[in-house]
Amino acid sequence: MYEILLVVYLVVALALVGMVLIQQGKGADMGSSFGAGASSTVFGSSGAGNFMTKTTTTLATIFFVLSIVLGNLTAGQIKKTDEWENLEAAPAVETVTPVEEDVPVTSTKEQSSDVPN
């Protein structure tokens, strides 16, 4: 279910971006750049809305609803673990001390060494 909603979310997001990019702005008429009064109305010269603006509004609503639903599903999946939940004593660590027999010792003093005695 989560994967299906994620794919639908991606498709809606791409469709929303596409719808916003292909729309013409309210002040994009040639007359508006020279101070025509028709573009200064509340909804512009096209009226309250056409197919493009209604589709964009619907896609934006679906996008936000899916964002909230996916956010809630994701928040339910992630479970934060508490560091202080398990306070049992850690197992003791053994320390290994070297035995003196493991160190090589030269028994002959006939060898000349650069190290002074």
N, C-alpha and C positions, 0 to 999 in steps of 0.2 A: 504494500500500500504506500509506503514511504517513497519508494522508487518511482511509482506512477505519479504521485503528486510532484515529485522533483522534476520529472520530465514535462509535466503540464506547466509547472512554474517557469521552466526555461522557455517553452514555446510561447507562453503568454508574455514573458519579458521581451523576447525578440519581436513579437507582433506589436507590442506597445512602443518599442523603440522605432520600428518601421512606420507605424501610424503617425507618430509625432514628427518624424523626419519628412514625410511626404505632404504634410499639411502646409497650407499657405498661411503666413502670418496675417493678423488683422490689418496692419498698416502697410501691406505689401502692394496695394493698388498704386497706380501711377499718380492719381489725383491726391492721395494722402500726403505725398512728399511736397506738394505745392500748397498745402493747407486746405484741402477740400473738407467741407463740414460733415459729409456723410460718414466718414470713418471715425468721428469722435462720439458716436452714439454709444450707449452702454454695451450692446451686443455686436457692434459693428454693422456694416451694411448688409450682412448676410442673414440677419435675424437671430433668433434665440439659439439655433444650432442646426447643423445638418448631419448627414450620415457619418462623416468623419469624426466630428466632435463627440457624437453619442457613442461611437465605437471606441474612441479613445477613453472616454469616461468609464465605459463598461470594462474595458481591459485593465484600466488602472484599479478599479474596484476589485476585480478578480485577483490582480497581482497583490494587492495589500491583504486581502483575505487569505490567500495562499501563503503569504509571508508569515502571517500570524499563526496559521495552522502548522506550517513546517517548523516554525520556531518553538511552538509548544511540543511538537513531537520530538524535536532534537533535544530540548531541555529534559524531557522524560527519559531519554536514552542515556545521557551522560550522568554517571553517578560518581560524585566526588568522594574519594576515600579520605578518612580522617587519620592523620599521623598518630594521634593519641588514643586510637581505638584499642590497640593491643599493647598493654603496658607490662607484659610479662618480661621477666629478666632474660637478657640475651644469654646464649650459651657461652660458657667460659672459654676463652681462647688459650690454648696451650702454648707456652713459650719454650722454645728449644734452646738449651744452653750448649755451647760447643764443649766437647770433651777434649781434655788436654792431649790425649793420645792421638787425636786426629791431626795435630799440628806436626808437620815434618821437622825433624831435628837432625842436624848433621853431627855425627859422633866423632869425626876426625878433626883435629886442630891443625893438621898439616897444610890445609888449604890456605892460601893467602887471600886475604879479603881487603877490600878498600875501606871497609867500615872499621874505625878504630875501636879497640877494646876498652 
